[in-house]
Amino acid sequence: MIYSSAPGKFVVMGEHAVVYGKPALALAIDMRFTLRMAPGKTFRVNGKPATNATMSPHMRWISQAHGNQPVSVFIDGRVPAGSGLGSSAALSAAYSGAVRTLSGESADHESVARESYEAEFAAQGRGSPMDTSAACNGGGVALNVPYAKKDLLWHIEKNGNAWDVSRFDVPEMTFVIGNTGIRAATGPLVEKVRKYREESEFAYNIVEEIGQLTLDGMKCITSNDWVELGTLMSYNHRLLGILGVSCPELDSLVEAALPTSYGAKLTGSGGGGCMVALTDKPEQTAAAIRAAGGTPYIVKTGVPGLEVKVREKKPANQGKKKNPRKSKRDEPSE
C-alpha cells in the first residue's frame, strides 16, 4: 500500500505573468491531497470503477505515462477544487508520486514535479510549473527570481518559456484565505489573458509590471517588510483586475479584508475561487471575509511538500496471540 500526499498553495504575487516566464512567488499551505494506492485488476477510485467523472485528466495522463497499470486509489482532498489553491497540482503530485513508487521508479521531488507539470499542461493547454513545484517542494518557491538561484531546485522549459524554480525560507507570516465559493476553470482564464496580451500593448505592459512587482515583493519577504509587501499585493490585485481576471465577489472580499490586513489580492487564475490577505489580525480578517459572504481559512505556511510512504501488508495472523490449549488442570472444577 502506497500512501502519498501533497499540499495546496497560494500565490503571493505573479500569477498569469508567470505563464510567460515572469517571476512568481508561491507558498505551500496546510491543506493537502492525500491518497492511498494499491495494485488492482481494474482502475478504481474511492471504491468505484474509474470513469471520466471519477478519474481526472491529470490522473489519466500520469497513468498512461506508466503503462496504464491498474490501481485502486482512495483520495481525500482537502484543497477546494477550482479555487486557485492548486488542487489539481496537489492531486497530480500525490498521484504521480504513488504511481512511480508502485512502479519501482524514483519519486524524488524533481521527477514528480516535472511529470505532474506535464500532466497539468496536457489538461489545461497552458501554464507554468509553479503549482506543481510548490506541491512537490513545499515551503516557498520562487520562479525566475535571479537572487534566489542560489537555492535552485530545477529548471523547466516549455513552448519557448523557461523557469528557474528555487526554494526560499518562509519567514513567520500569517495569511487568511477567503473563498468566494465560485469554481473557475484555469484554462479559459489563462487563454483570456493570452489573447488580451497579444492584442494589446497595454495588457502586455501590465504583465511586465506584475513581473517587476514580484521581484520587489521577494525583497520585502527577505527583509521582513510586511507593510510594503501588503501594498504590493494590493496593487497586484488591481493590475489583475485590469487584465479581466477578477470578479465582483473577489473584489468584495479583498475590500473587506483590507482594514485589518497589510494587503490582499486574488490568488490563482481568478474568475472566482480565492483571495488571500497578509495580516497580523487573522481572526478579525477572517470575520470580515465571512461577513462579506466568503469562507475564510487561516492557513499555515512553510509546510512539507510531497510525502510518499510504503506500508507492507501484514500477514493475516500477524499480531494475533495464539490461544494455547487448556490442560485439564486449567479447566474449572465442577
C-alpha positions as CSV (number, residue, x, y, z in Angstrom):
1,M,0.0,0.0,0.0
2,I,1.3,3.4,-1.0
3,Y,0.4,6.5,1.0
4,S,1.1,9.8,-0.7
5,S,0.2,13.4,0.0
6,A,1.0,16.9,-1.4
7,P,0.0,20.4,-0.3
8,G,-2.1,23.1,-2.0
9,K,-0.6,26.6,-2.3
10,F,-1.5,30.2,-2.8
11,V,0.3,32.8,-5.0
12,V,1.9,35.7,-3.1
13,M,2.5,37.5,-6.3
14,G,2.9,36.8,-10.0
15,E,0.1,34.7,-11.3
16,H,-0.7,34.9,-15.0
17,A,2.6,36.7,-15.6
18,V,4.5,33.6,-14.7
19,V,2.9,31.8,-17.7
20,Y,5.2,33.9,-19.8
21,G,8.4,33.3,-17.8
22,K,8.0,36.2,-15.5
23,P,8.8,36.0,-11.7
24,A,6.3,34.5,-9.3
25,L,6.2,33.6,-5.6
26,A,4.1,30.8,-4.1
27,L,3.7,29.3,-0.6
28,A,2.6,25.8,0.2
29,I,-0.2,25.6,2.8
30,D,-1.6,23.1,5.3
31,M,-4.4,21.9,3.0
32,R,-3.4,18.7,1.3
33,F,-4.4,16.0,-1.1
34,T,-3.8,12.6,0.5
35,L,-4.3,9.3,-1.2
36,R,-3.6,5.6,-0.7
37,M,-2.9,3.3,-3.6
38,A,-2.6,-0.4,-4.2
39,P,-2.3,-2.6,-7.3
40,G,-5.6,-3.7,-8.8
41,K,-7.2,-5.8,-11.5
42,T,-9.0,-2.7,-12.8
43,F,-8.9,1.0,-12.2
44,R,-10.9,2.0,-9.2
45,V,-11.3,5.4,-7.5
46,N,-12.8,5.6,-4.0
47,G,-14.1,2.1,-4.4
48,K,-15.9,2.6,-7.7
49,P,-14.8,1.7,-11.3
50,A,-12.9,4.7,-12.7
51,T,-14.8,6.8,-15.3
52,N,-14.2,10.2,-16.8
53,A,-16.1,11.6,-13.8
54,T,-14.1,9.9,-11.1
55,M,-10.6,10.0,-12.7
56,S,-9.3,13.4,-13.6
57,P,-7.4,14.1,-16.8
58,H,-4.3,14.6,-14.8
59,M,-4.6,11.1,-13.3
60,R,-5.3,9.6,-16.7
61,W,-2.2,11.3,-18.3
62,I,0.1,10.0,-15.5
63,S,-1.4,6.5,-15.7
64,Q,-0.8,6.4,-19.4
65,A,2.8,7.6,-18.9
66,H,3.3,4.5,-16.8
67,G,1.7,1.9,-19.0
68,N,-1.8,2.1,-17.5
69,Q,-1.1,-0.2,-14.6
70,P,-4.4,-0.8,-12.9
71,V,-4.6,0.6,-9.4
72,S,-7.1,1.1,-6.7
73,V,-6.9,4.5,-5.2
74,F,-8.7,6.3,-2.3
75,I,-8.4,10.1,-2.3
76,D,-9.0,12.5,0.5
77,G,-8.9,16.0,-1.0
78,R,-8.7,18.9,1.5
79,V,-7.9,21.5,-1.2
80,P,-11.1,23.1,-2.7
81,A,-11.3,22.5,-6.5
82,G,-11.4,25.4,-8.8
83,S,-10.3,27.8,-6.0
84,G,-6.9,28.9,-7.1
85,L,-5.2,26.9,-4.4
86,G,-3.5,24.4,-6.6
87,S,-5.9,21.4,-6.1
88,S,-5.1,19.8,-9.4
89,A,-1.4,20.2,-8.9
90,A,-1.5,18.7,-5.4
91,L,-3.5,15.8,-6.8
92,S,-1.1,15.3,-9.7
93,A,1.9,15.3,-7.5
94,A,0.4,12.9,-5.0
95,Y,-0.8,10.6,-7.7
96,S,2.5,10.7,-9.7
97,G,4.5,10.0,-6.5
98,A,2.3,7.0,-5.7
99,V,2.3,5.6,-9.3
100,R,6.1,6.0,-9.6
101,T,6.7,4.3,-6.3
102,L,4.3,1.4,-7.1
103,S,6.1,1.0,-10.5
104,G,9.6,0.9,-8.8
105,E,10.6,4.3,-10.3
106,S,12.1,7.2,-8.4
107,A,9.6,9.5,-6.7
108,D,12.1,12.2,-5.9
109,H,10.7,15.7,-5.9
110,E,12.2,16.8,-9.2
111,S,11.0,13.8,-11.1
112,V,7.5,14.2,-9.8
113,A,7.5,18.0,-10.3
114,R,8.4,17.5,-14.0
115,E,5.9,14.8,-14.6
116,S,3.0,16.4,-12.7
117,Y,3.7,19.7,-14.6
118,E,3.4,17.8,-17.9
119,A,0.1,16.4,-16.7
120,E,-1.2,19.8,-15.8
121,F,-0.1,21.2,-19.1
122,A,-1.8,18.4,-21.0
123,A,-5.0,19.0,-19.1
124,Q,-5.0,22.9,-19.4
125,G,-3.1,23.5,-22.6
126,R,-1.0,26.3,-21.0
127,G,0.5,27.2,-17.7
128,S,3.7,27.3,-15.6
129,P,5.3,24.8,-13.2
130,M,4.6,27.0,-10.2
131,D,1.8,25.0,-8.7
132,T,3.3,21.5,-9.1
133,S,6.7,22.8,-7.9
134,A,5.1,24.1,-4.7
135,A,3.2,20.8,-4.3
136,C,6.5,18.9,-4.5
137,N,8.9,21.1,-2.7
138,G,6.6,22.6,-0.1
139,G,7.7,25.7,1.8
140,G,8.2,28.6,-0.5
141,V,9.1,28.5,-4.2
142,A,10.3,31.4,-6.4
143,L,10.2,31.3,-10.2
144,N,12.7,33.3,-12.2
145,V,13.9,35.4,-9.2
146,P,17.6,36.0,-10.0
147,Y,18.8,36.4,-6.4
148,A,17.0,33.2,-5.4
149,K,19.0,31.0,-7.8
150,K,21.5,30.0,-5.1
151,D,18.8,27.7,-3.9
152,L,17.8,26.4,-7.4
153,L,15.6,23.3,-7.4
154,W,15.1,22.7,-11.1
155,H,15.0,24.3,-14.5
156,I,12.0,23.7,-16.7
157,E,11.3,24.8,-20.3
158,K,8.1,24.6,-22.3
159,N,6.8,26.2,-25.5
160,G,9.6,28.8,-25.6
161,N,9.3,29.8,-21.9
162,A,11.8,28.8,-19.2
163,W,11.6,28.8,-15.4
164,D,14.3,28.6,-12.8
165,V,12.5,27.2,-9.8
166,S,14.1,28.0,-6.5
167,R,13.2,27.4,-2.9
168,F,13.2,30.1,-0.2
169,D,12.9,30.1,3.5
170,V,9.4,31.2,4.6
171,P,9.5,33.7,7.5
172,E,6.8,33.8,10.1
173,M,3.8,35.4,8.4
174,T,0.0,35.0,8.8
175,F,-2.3,34.7,5.9
176,V,-6.1,34.4,5.7
177,I,-7.6,32.9,2.5
178,G,-11.2,33.9,1.5
179,N,-13.1,31.5,-0.8
180,T,-15.9,33.0,-2.9
181,G,-17.4,29.6,-3.5
182,I,-17.3,30.2,-7.2
183,R,-15.4,27.5,-9.1
184,A,-13.5,28.8,-12.1
185,A,-11.5,26.7,-14.6
186,T,-7.9,27.8,-15.1
187,G,-7.6,27.2,-18.8
188,P,-10.2,29.7,-20.1
189,L,-8.8,32.5,-17.9
190,V,-5.2,31.9,-18.9
191,E,-6.4,31.9,-22.6
192,K,-8.3,35.2,-21.9
193,V,-5.1,36.9,-20.7
194,R,-3.1,35.4,-23.6
195,K,-5.4,36.9,-26.2
196,Y,-5.5,40.3,-24.4
197,R,-1.7,40.4,-24.1
198,E,-1.2,39.5,-27.7
199,E,-3.7,42.1,-29.0
200,S,-2.9,45.0,-26.6
201,E,0.4,46.6,-25.8
202,F,-1.3,47.9,-22.7
203,A,-2.0,44.4,-21.4
204,Y,1.5,43.3,-22.4
205,N,3.0,46.1,-20.2
206,I,0.7,45.1,-17.3
207,V,2.1,41.6,-17.4
208,E,5.6,43.0,-17.4
209,E,4.8,45.2,-14.5
210,I,3.4,42.3,-12.5
211,G,6.8,40.6,-13.0
212,Q,8.7,43.6,-11.7
213,L,6.3,43.9,-8.7
214,T,7.1,40.3,-7.8
215,L,10.8,40.9,-7.7
216,D,10.1,43.8,-5.3
217,G,7.9,41.5,-3.3
218,M,10.7,39.0,-2.8
219,K,12.9,41.7,-1.4
220,C,10.2,42.6,1.1
221,I,10.0,39.0,2.2
222,T,13.8,38.7,2.7
223,S,13.7,42.0,4.7
224,N,10.5,41.2,6.7
225,D,8.8,44.3,5.4
226,W,5.2,43.3,5.6
227,V,3.8,46.8,5.2
228,E,5.4,47.2,1.7
229,L,4.6,43.6,0.8
230,G,1.0,44.2,1.6
231,T,0.9,47.3,-0.5
232,L,2.4,45.4,-3.5
233,M,-0.1,42.6,-3.1
234,S,-3.0,45.1,-3.2
235,Y,-1.5,46.8,-6.3
236,N,-1.0,43.4,-7.9
237,H,-4.7,42.7,-7.4
238,R,-5.7,45.9,-9.2
239,L,-3.5,45.0,-12.1
240,L,-5.0,41.5,-12.4
241,G,-8.4,43.2,-12.3
242,I,-7.4,45.3,-15.3
243,L,-6.4,42.1,-17.1
244,G,-10.0,41.0,-16.5
245,V,-9.5,38.0,-14.2
246,S,-11.0,39.4,-11.0
247,C,-14.8,39.4,-10.4
248,P,-17.2,41.4,-8.1
249,E,-17.1,38.7,-5.4
250,L,-13.3,38.6,-5.3
251,D,-13.2,42.4,-5.2
252,S,-15.7,42.4,-2.3
253,L,-13.6,40.0,-0.2
254,V,-10.4,41.9,-0.9
255,E,-12.0,45.2,0.2
256,A,-13.5,43.6,3.3
257,A,-10.0,42.3,4.3
258,L,-8.0,45.5,3.8
259,P,-8.9,47.4,7.0
260,T,-7.4,44.6,9.2
261,S,-4.6,43.5,6.9
262,Y,-1.4,44.8,5.2
263,G,-2.8,43.9,1.8
264,A,-4.9,41.5,-0.1
265,K,-5.3,40.1,-3.6
266,L,-6.9,37.3,-5.6
267,T,-4.8,34.1,-5.8
268,G,-4.6,31.8,-8.8
269,S,-6.3,32.2,-12.1
270,G,-9.2,34.3,-10.8
271,G,-12.7,34.5,-12.1
272,G,-13.8,33.3,-8.7
273,G,-12.0,31.0,-6.4
274,C,-10.0,32.6,-3.6
275,M,-8.3,35.7,-2.4
276,V,-5.5,36.0,0.2
277,A,-4.7,38.6,2.9
278,L,-1.5,39.2,4.7
279,T,-2.4,40.2,8.3
280,D,-1.4,40.2,11.9
281,K,-5.0,40.2,12.9
282,P,-6.2,36.9,11.4
283,E,-9.4,36.4,13.5
284,Q,-10.6,39.9,12.6
285,T,-9.7,39.5,9.0
286,A,-11.5,36.1,8.9
287,A,-14.6,37.6,10.4
288,A,-14.6,40.4,7.9
289,I,-14.3,38.0,5.0
290,R,-17.1,35.9,6.5
291,A,-19.3,39.0,6.8
292,A,-18.7,39.8,3.2
293,G,-20.0,36.4,2.1
294,G,-16.8,34.4,1.8
295,T,-15.5,31.3,3.6
296,P,-12.3,32.1,5.5
297,Y,-9.3,29.8,6.2
298,I,-6.5,30.9,8.5
299,V,-3.6,28.9,6.9
300,K,-0.3,27.7,8.0
301,T,2.7,28.1,5.6
302,G,6.1,26.6,5.4
303,V,4.6,23.1,5.3
304,P,6.3,20.0,3.8
305,G,5.9,19.1,0.2
306,L,5.3,15.7,-1.4
307,E,5.5,12.8,1.0
308,V,5.3,9.2,-0.1
309,K,5.4,6.2,2.2
310,V,5.2,2.4,1.6
311,R,3.5,0.1,4.0
312,E,3.8,-3.6,3.5
313,K,0.6,-5.6,4.1
314,K,0.8,-7.7,7.3
315,P,0.1,-11.4,7.1
316,A,-3.5,-12.2,8.3
317,N,-2.3,-13.9,11.5
318,Q,0.4,-11.3,12.4
319,G,-0.2,-9.5,15.6
320,K,-2.7,-12.1,16.9
321,K,-1.9,-14.1,20.0
322,K,-2.2,-17.8,19.8
323,N,-4.6,-19.5,22.2
324,P,-2.8,-22.5,23.7
325,R,-4.9,-25.5,24.5
326,K,-6.0,-25.7,28.0
327,S,-5.0,-28.7,30.1
328,K,-7.4,-30.4,32.3
329,R,-5.8,-28.8,35.2
330,D,-6.8,-25.4,33.8
331,E,-10.4,-26.4,33.5
332,P,-12.7,-25.2,36.2
333,S,-13.8,-27.8,38.7
334,E,-17.4,-28.8,38.9
